[in-house]
Amino acid sequence: MPGLDETNNESYRYLRSVGNNWQFNVEDLHPKMLSRLYKRFDTFDLDSDEKMEMDEILYWPDRMRQLVNATDEQVEKMREAVRVFFFNKGVDPVHGLKREDWVEANRVFAEAERERERRGEPSMIALLSNAYYDVLDDDGDGTVDVDELKTMMKAFDVPQEAAYTFFEKADVDKSGKLERPELVHLFRKFWMEPYDPQWDGVYAFKY
């Protein structure tokens, strides 16, 4: 079966355009990270046809609208961030992303994020995280507390107890509130970096 490359994947296309020849090798991936990624795919694949479609992805910001008092502008910003993020993560607006290509798409996206960081370019993880942050910050104080984090967990069908374990890991400065960089940092460490057992409990060991 043909794999992913710069002709059918936006992250490979970006890497090649800046002279980065990184290539996916499944042997470099820890089995627990592999399991974590496939479990997440199955959450996104709402009709269980082993293909992630953009319409399925856009279910999640629509679900956020039902759970929080978000404005139309906030929801549309969130939807656009989801579209951009998952397009760069390999979900083609027409053809979707097959389950068999999901892990490679995730890892090439991670390499593209590292390349953007090296080049001082905007982060796709920050784009998505900030769009959700704006909606989660229900009291408008510029931070997210545990109760607001519970809303995000509920929106993504993650068990509520995960809000506490996620918060404990993310609140690096122990302020009792999450600032934007703390949220981005934990998302990056858990989903994008090489497997590290210290992050196993972030989602209450559900991933």
N, C-alpha and C positions, 0 to 999 in steps of 0.2 A: 504493500500500500504506500502511495506517495505520502511523504510527511509534510511538515511545514517549512516554508522558506520565505524569502523576500517577495515572492510572487503572490502569496496567499495569506500572509500574516503581517500585520502592521508593525509589530515590535521588531521582527527580523528586518523588515524594510527600513525602519529607523536605524537599527544598528549598522546595517550595511552602508547606509547613506553617510554615516560618520566614520566609516573605516573600521568598525568593530566586527571581527569575524567569529565571535563566540558561536558555539554550536552545542545544542542539547545532547547530553549523554545520560540516559536513564541510570546508568551504573553509578553516577555521582550523587544520586538521590537516596537519602535514608528511607528505609521501608516505612517508618512511622510518618514521615512527611508525605510519602506516596499515599498512604491510607488516609491521612488528613485531607489531602487535596481531592481524592475521589469521593470522600464522604461529603465534602462541600459541593462538589459537582452535582451529586444526587439530590441535594437540597434545592439547587437552582433548576434542575431538570423536572419541572412540575408535572409533565405528562409522561415521564419515565420512558421516553423514546430514545434515550442515549444521545440526545442532541440538545445543546443549550441554545435557545432562540432569544433574540433581543426582546421579543414581547414577554417572554418568561422573566427576563431580567427586570423589565420595567414594572413587573408586578410589585417589586419590593418598595420602590418609592411611593407607589399608589397605596400600599399597605401602611406606610408611614403616615400618609394623609389621614387615614382612618384613626390613627392612634394619638396624634398630636394636633394642636391647634395651629396648623401651618397655613400660611397664605398661599394663594395660587402662584405667586412669584417664587416663593421658596420651593414649592413642589416642582415647578418647572425647572428651576436651577438644579435641583436634585436629580430630576430625570435626565437633564442634559449631561450632568456629571457622570451619571451611570452609563449613558450611551457612549461617551468618550472613553471612559475607563475600560468598559468591557469590549469596545471595538479594539482598543490597543491590547487588550488581553486575549484577542483572537476570535471574538464573537462577530462573525460577518452579519451585517444587517439582513442579507438575503438568505445565505446558506447556513447561518448559525455556526456552532462549533461542536464537533463530534466528541464524545466521551474519550475516545482513543487518542485524541489530540490535546485534551485538556491539560494534562500535566506538562507537556512540552510548551504549550501556550503560556502556562503560568510561569514557567522558569525563564523563558525568553523575555517575558514581560519584566520579570525581576531583574534580569541583566540590563534591560533597557532603562529601568528605573535607576540602577547604579550608574549607568552611563550618563543619564540626565543629571544626576547628582554631581558627578565628576565635572561636568561641563557647566554647572551652575544654572541648569534649565529647570523650569517648573516640574514638580513631581505630580504624577497622575494619582498617586495614593493620597497626597495632600488635597488635590482637587476634589476627590470623592469624599474624603474624610471631612473636609471643611463644609461641603454642601450639606452633609448629614449633621454636622456640628451646629450649623446655623438653625436647623430645625429642632434639634434636641435641646438647645439652650432655651428652654421654655420661659425662664424668668428673666432672660436677657442680661444676665450678669457677666457674660463673657466666659463662663466656665460651665462644665457639666458635672453634676453630682450623681450619686448612686441611683436615685430615683429616676433621673433623666436617662441614665444609662440603661436602666431596666426597660425603658421604652424601646431603645434600639435593639436589645436582645429579643424582645417580644416581636418587633417588626421583622426580624430575621429568623424567627422560629428557633431561637436558641433558648435553652432553659433559663428561667429567671435567676437561679442561683449563680449563673455565670456572671451576672453583673458584679457580684462581690469579688469573685476571683479575678475578673478582668480589671476591676477598679484597683485592687491591691497591687497588681503588677504594673498598671499604667501610671499610678500616682507616685512617680519617682521622687518628687520633692516632699511627699507626705503632707500636702496642704489640705487634703480633704476635698479637693476639687480637681478636675482634669482640665488642663489647658490644651489648646489645639496641638502643639508640638508633641505632647505626651501621647495623645491619641494616635497621631501619625506614626510615632516611634514604635508603639506596640503593634500596630497593624503590620508595619514593615518587618519587625522582628519575627512575628508569629507566622505570617504567610509568605514572606519573600526571602528571608535569609536562610542559610543552611540550617538543618534541624539542630535544635539545642534543647535538651531535656528540661532546662529551667523554665521553659515557656509551656510545658505540657498542660499545666493546670489553668491556663488563661481562661478557657471556656468551660471551667468546671469539669475538665477531662472528657468533654463531649466530642472533642476533635483531636 
